[in-house]
Amino acid sequence: MSRPFVRGTCPRLTAPMETGDGLLARIVPAGPIPLKALARLCTAARTHGNGVVEVTARGSLQIRGLTQESAPLFASTVDGLGIPLCGDVPVVASPLPDDPTALIDVQALAAELRNAIAVRGLVLAPKVSVTVDGGGALHLDALPADIRVRAVSTADGLRLQIALAGDGATATPLGTIALDEARDAVSCLLAVIAAYGPEARSADVLRSRGLAPFRNAIRTRIESEALPPTRLPAAMVGTHSLEGDLYAVGVGLTFGHTQADTLNALTESARVLDADWARPVPDRTLIFGPFQRTRVKAIREEGRRLGFVVEAADPRRRIVACPGAPSCASGLIASRRLAAEIAEEVEFAGAGIALHVSGCAKGCAHPFPAPLTVIGTAQGAGLVRNATARAAPSYYVNEADVAAAADEFSIRESADA
């Protein structure tokens, strides 16, 4: 059964959503995907959909172009692949298995929390999520969540820092709990959110009632603790150390999408190089592993040849673009085509997201302010500075002139710096 693509709801494998290019199904893996299963998933995306595979900012897989007839066949195929999937409440864990810098076994803790949530059977808003951060180098600070769990070292040993409603910098700290209290504590915190209705988020509870309901739910377990220090941004794209002198390699999907055949080719190359798993992770990235040190260069070169992003400093990583027209029914400009043109012609100063190209004013791909946002409107491509896609454009240009306008903006920004 499909649903219209409405902001605030989420497509699922068994309940895909209608878009401009057919139905879209979302898969939220709960762990690494065996490469044989990923290859079969690519085949299913081509057979039952239009062959477009996406990795979202939160690390979910999306398959586009399904039909009312093919969507159930695709779901049945995926069900038979043995891919570990999250339940109705995504519990997103630090992405690296066998991470030598992690303080705890984060995969085991995440699995325990998923089981506890499934048993509880709470009715929660579609976008409620939990992050479980093992405290390693490849952290989840950039990922917003309703409940954040992070392993930290304290004077009393290893504990779990709990924070609510935000990312690593903006979430409201609740305190720390013992590792063996995580299962019950997270379940109780989610029950607090559920008590405020099926559309409630942790931020809604904080705005209306503050921390009191959450503290009361786990008062016997929580201890006040200073916030852990701010960490440098984690680059998902690049080479990452694993235990046993092995490595994982993160490759970015250009503007979050690729073709199934292209991804299948990279998957086969990784298999030939003796890797055995892949994992979609936040920031529109796929991590493959494990590799011997001597195989890392080869998979990076193959990723580059196939058009993937293999350097964290690649300028395409500074641009966020939604599918836009014609893939999205709401899209009024060809967002990804324009983003590719801008990436070839414009150099942005500084670091971080410099440009957001949004097919419409909803701003689904990046609901945050950006130095420059290009918005699809009935009047053409609207441009705004230091705002979100929901802001009123300062002026409008034709699609053919967007790259030139973005270049002019980058020159002006460099002069002002």
C-alpha positions in Angstrom: 0.0 0.0 0.0 1.5 3.3 -1.0 1.1 6.8 0.4 1.6 10.3 -0.8 5.0 11.7 0.1 4.1 14.1 2.9 6.6 15.9 5.0 6.7 14.5 8.5 6.0 10.9 7.3 8.5 8.2 6.3 8.4 5.8 3.4 9.1 2.2 4.3 9.8 -1.1 2.6 6.3 -2.3 2.9 4.6 1.1 2.6 6.4 3.0 -0.2 5.5 6.6 -1.0 4.5 8.2 -4.2 7.0 10.5 -5.9 7.4 12.0 -9.3 9.1 8.9 -10.7 6.9 6.2 -9.1 7.0 4.7 -5.6 10.0 5.1 -3.2 10.8 2.4 -0.6 13.2 3.1 2.3 15.4 0.5 4.0 17.0 1.2 7.3 19.8 -1.5 7.8 20.6 -2.5 11.4 24.1 -3.6 10.5 26.5 -4.4 7.7 25.0 -5.9 4.6 26.8 -8.9 3.1 28.1 -8.0 -0.4 26.2 -10.9 -2.0 22.9 -9.5 -0.6 23.8 -6.0 -1.7 24.4 -7.2 -5.2 21.0 -8.9 -5.3 19.5 -5.7 -3.9 20.9 -3.8 -6.8 19.5 -6.3 -9.2 16.1 -6.0 -7.5 16.3 -2.2 -7.7 16.8 -2.4 -11.5 14.2 -5.2 -12.0 11.4 -3.7 -9.9 12.3 0.0 -9.9 14.0 2.5 -12.2 17.5 1.5 -11.0 18.1 4.6 -8.9 19.6 3.8 -5.5 20.0 6.5 -2.8 21.7 6.8 0.6 20.1 9.5 2.7 21.7 12.0 5.1 20.8 9.6 8.0 22.3 6.5 6.3 19.1 4.9 5.0 18.9 3.2 1.6 16.2 4.3 -0.8 15.0 2.6 -4.0 13.1 4.7 -6.5 10.7 4.0 -9.4 8.7 1.2 -8.0 5.1 0.6 -9.2 2.0 -0.6 -7.4 2.6 -4.0 -9.0 6.4 -4.2 -8.5 6.7 -2.8 -4.9 5.4 -6.0 -3.2 7.7 -8.1 -5.3 10.6 -5.9 -4.4 9.7 -6.1 -0.7 9.5 -9.9 -0.9 12.9 -10.0 -2.5 14.5 -7.9 0.1 12.8 -9.9 2.9 14.6 -13.0 1.5 18.1 -11.4 1.4 18.7 -11.7 5.1 19.6 -8.0 5.5 19.3 -6.9 9.2 16.7 -4.1 9.3 15.7 -1.7 12.0 12.2 -1.8 13.3 9.6 1.1 13.3 11.9 3.2 15.5 15.4 3.5 13.9 18.2 2.8 16.3 21.3 4.2 14.4 24.6 2.9 15.7 28.2 4.1 15.1 28.9 2.7 11.6 32.2 0.8 12.0 32.1 -2.8 13.2 35.4 -3.7 15.0 36.2 -0.1 15.6 39.4 -0.1 17.6 38.6 3.4 19.0 35.1 2.5 20.3 34.7 2.4 24.1 32.0 -0.3 24.0 30.5 -2.9 21.7 28.1 -0.5 20.1 26.6 -3.0 17.7 25.6 -5.3 20.6 24.1 -2.4 22.6 22.1 -1.1 19.6 20.7 -4.6 19.0 19.7 -4.9 22.6 17.8 -1.5 22.4 16.1 -2.6 19.1 14.8 -5.7 20.8 13.6 -3.8 23.8 11.7 -1.2 21.7 10.1 -4.0 19.6 8.9 -5.8 22.8 7.5 -2.5 24.2 5.3 -1.9 21.1 5.0 1.9 21.6 3.1 4.0 19.1 5.5 6.8 18.2 5.8 9.5 15.5 7.3 8.2 12.2 10.5 10.2 12.6 11.3 9.4 16.2 14.9 7.9 16.3 17.7 6.9 18.6 21.4 7.1 18.1 23.9 4.9 19.8 27.5 6.3 19.7 30.3 4.1 20.9 32.6 7.0 21.6 34.9 6.2 18.7 36.4 8.4 16.0 33.6 7.9 13.5 31.0 9.4 15.7 27.4 10.5 15.2 27.5 14.1 16.5 26.1 15.5 13.2 23.0 13.3 13.3 19.9 14.7 15.1 17.9 12.2 17.2 15.2 12.2 19.8 17.3 10.2 22.2 21.1 10.2 22.0 23.2 7.5 23.8 26.9 8.0 23.9 29.6 6.0 25.6 31.8 8.2 27.8 34.7 7.7 30.3 33.9 9.1 33.7 35.5 9.0 37.1 33.3 6.0 37.9 34.3 4.2 34.7 32.4 3.8 31.4 28.9 5.1 31.4 26.3 6.2 28.8 25.6 9.9 28.3 21.9 10.5 27.5 20.7 13.6 25.7 17.5 14.6 24.0 16.3 16.3 20.9 19.1 17.5 18.7 22.6 16.7 17.4 25.8 16.4 19.4 26.0 20.1 19.9 22.4 21.1 20.4 20.8 18.2 22.3 19.7 18.8 25.8 21.8 16.7 28.3 19.9 14.5 30.7 22.8 12.8 32.5 24.6 9.5 32.5 23.5 5.9 33.3 25.3 2.6 33.7 25.8 0.4 30.7 23.4 -2.3 32.0 20.6 0.3 32.5 20.5 1.3 28.8 17.7 -1.1 27.7 15.2 -0.1 30.4 16.2 3.6 30.3 15.7 4.1 26.6 12.4 2.2 26.6 11.2 4.5 29.5 12.2 7.6 27.7 10.5 6.6 24.5 7.4 5.8 26.6 7.4 9.4 27.8 7.4 10.6 24.2 4.6 8.2 23.3 2.5 9.4 26.2 2.2 12.8 24.5 0.6 11.4 21.4 1.4 9.6 18.1 2.9 12.7 16.6 5.0 13.8 19.5 8.8 14.2 19.4 11.2 14.6 22.3 11.5 18.3 21.4 7.8 18.8 21.8 7.9 17.3 25.3 10.9 19.5 26.3 9.1 22.6 25.0 5.9 21.9 26.9 7.2 20.2 30.1 10.9 20.5 30.2 13.2 17.7 31.5 11.0 16.7 34.4 9.0 13.9 32.7 12.2 12.3 31.4 14.1 12.6 34.7 11.1 11.2 36.6 11.0 8.2 34.2 14.6 7.1 35.0 15.3 9.0 38.3 16.8 6.0 40.0 19.3 5.4 37.2 20.4 8.9 36.1 23.4 10.8 37.4 24.4 14.4 36.7 27.6 14.6 34.7 29.4 17.3 32.7 28.9 17.1 29.0 31.7 15.3 27.1 34.0 17.6 25.1 33.1 18.6 21.6 34.6 16.4 18.9 35.9 17.3 15.5 33.5 16.5 12.6 33.6 12.9 11.5 34.4 12.3 7.8 32.5 9.2 6.7 34.2 9.4 3.3 37.8 8.1 3.5 39.8 5.2 5.0 39.1 4.0 8.5 41.1 1.6 10.7 39.6 -1.6 12.0 40.9 -4.1 14.4 43.6 -6.6 13.2 45.3 -4.1 10.9 42.3 -4.1 8.6 40.5 -1.2 7.0 37.1 0.1 5.8 36.7 2.5 3.0 33.9 5.0 2.8 32.7 6.3 -0.6 30.2 9.0 -1.0 27.3 8.9 -3.4 27.3 12.1 -5.5 24.4 14.1 -4.2 23.2 11.0 -2.5 22.3 8.8 -5.5 23.7 6.4 -8.0 22.6 3.8 -10.5 22.1 0.2 -9.4 24.4 -1.1 -12.1 27.1 1.3 -11.0 26.8 0.3 -7.3 26.8 -3.3 -8.3 30.1 -2.8 -10.2 31.6 -1.3 -7.1 30.2 -4.1 -4.9 31.8 -6.7 -7.2 35.1 -4.9 -7.1 35.0 -4.9 -3.3 34.2 -8.6 -3.3 37.1 -9.4 -5.6 39.3 -7.4 -3.2 38.2 -9.8 -0.4 35.8 -7.5 1.4 32.6 -9.1 2.6 30.2 -6.3 3.8 29.0 -2.8 3.0 27.0 -0.4 5.2 25.1 2.7 4.3 26.0 5.4 6.9 25.1 9.0 7.5 26.2 11.8 5.2 25.1 9.8 2.1 28.0 7.4 2.3 28.6 3.7 1.8 31.4 2.0 3.8 32.9 -1.2 2.5 35.2 -3.6 4.3 37.3 -5.2 5.6 40.3 -4.7 3.4 43.9 -5.6 3.8 46.1 -2.5 3.7 47.4 -3.3 0.2 43.8 -3.4 -1.2 42.7 0.1 0.0 44.2 2.0 -2.9 42.5 -0.3 -5.5 39.0 0.1 -4.1 39.4 3.9 -3.9 40.6 4.1 -7.5 37.6 1.9 -8.6 35.2 4.1 -6.7 36.7 7.2 -8.3 36.5 5.6 -11.8 32.8 4.8 -11.2 32.0 8.4 -10.2 31.8 8.0 -6.4 33.3 10.5 -4.0 36.5 9.1 -2.4 37.9 12.2 -0.9 36.3 14.0 2.1 37.5 17.3 0.5 35.7 16.7 -2.8 33.8 19.9 -3.7 30.7 17.8 -4.4 30.5 17.1 -0.7 29.8 20.8 0.0 26.6 20.7 -2.1 23.3 19.2 -0.9 20.7 18.5 -3.6 17.3 16.7 -3.5 16.1 14.7 -6.5 14.1 17.6 -7.9 12.2 17.4 -11.2 11.2 15.1 -12.7 11.9 12.5 -9.9 9.9 14.4 -7.3 6.3 15.5 -8.0 7.0 18.7 -6.0 10.2 19.5 -7.8 10.1 22.7 -9.9 13.8 22.6 -11.0 16.2 19.7 -11.8 18.1 20.0 -8.6 20.7 17.3 -9.0 21.5 18.3 -12.6 22.0 21.9 -11.5 24.1 20.8 -8.5 26.4 18.8 -10.9 26.8 21.9 -13.1 27.6 24.1 -10.2 30.1 21.6 -8.8 32.0 21.7 -12.1 32.1 25.5 -12.3 32.2 26.9 -8.8 34.8 26.8 -6.0 33.4 27.6 -2.6 35.6 29.0 0.1 35.7 27.7 3.6 34.3 24.3 4.8 31.0 22.6 5.5 27.8 22.8 3.4 28.1 25.8 1.1 25.1 25.3 -1.2 21.6 23.7 -1.0 19.7 23.1 -4.2 16.1 22.3 -3.4 13.4 21.4 -6.0 10.8 23.2 -3.9 10.3 25.2 -0.7 10.0 22.2 1.5 13.8 21.7 1.7 13.6 18.0 2.4 17.3 17.3 1.7 18.6 20.0 4.1 16.1 21.6 6.5 18.8 23.9 7.9 20.2 27.3 6.7 22.9 27.2 4.1 25.2 30.1 2.9 23.4 29.9 -0.4 20.1 28.1 -1.2 18.6 27.6 -4.7 14.9 27.0 -4.6 12.6 25.8 -7.3 9.6 28.1 -7.7 7.0 29.0 -10.2 9.1 32.1 -11.1 12.2 30.1 -11.7 15.2 29.3 -9.5 15.0 31.5 -6.4 18.2 32.3 -4.4 18.5 33.1 -0.7 21.6 33.7 1.4 22.1 32.3 4.9 18.6 30.8 5.1 16.6 27.6 4.5 14.6 26.7 1.5 11.4 28.0 3.2 12.7 31.6 3.1 11.4 34.0 0.5 14.0 34.3 -2.4 15.9 37.5 -2.8 15.8 37.2 -6.6 15.2 34.7 -9.4 17.2 33.4 -12.3 16.5 30.9 -15.1 17.8 27.4 -14.6 20.4 28.0 -17.3 21.9 30.9 -15.2 22.0 29.2 -11.8 25.7 28.1 -12.0 26.7 31.7 -13.0 24.7 33.1 -10.1 26.3 30.7 -7.7 29.7 31.5 -9.0 29.1 35.2 -8.5 27.9 34.5 -4.9 31.1 32.5 -4.2 33.3 35.3 -5.5 31.4 37.8 -3.3 31.7 35.5 -0.3 35.5 35.1 -0.8 35.9 38.9 -1.0 33.9 39.4 2.2 35.9 36.8 4.1 
